[in-house]
Amino acid sequence: MASKVSALNAGALRNRAEFLRRTVTVEHGISRERWGTVFTCWCGVEPLSGKEFWEAAAINRENEVRFTIRYRKDVSAEMRIRLDGIVYDITSILDKNNRHEALEILARTVTPDGKCQN
């Protein structure tokens, strides 16, 4: 009987990241946006490779970073990731090899005013 070989190297997941979801509350006609932690997990973090970097730079997305986490159903592109005090806006989520083992997430840094850096 062949054993299932995992494509995810658990040793590469050495960073602890928080995944944030936005909530908006309205009090007395004033809306307030808040980003709260949904979950925390271990992840791998790496900058884009040379070719990927230049392709991203062509569309003003050169500050993208690739996060790798264990597969989860509750991750969405509306979330943000906080790692070491830096906040990232998720730009894409891929189920690596379509095996529900790992998610590859591309994200861009967010400026203090809440917008993505170009």
Helices and strands as residue ranges (DSSP letters): G 10-12, E 15-27, E 30-47, H 50-58, E 64-70, E 80-83, E 86-95, G 96-98, E 102-109
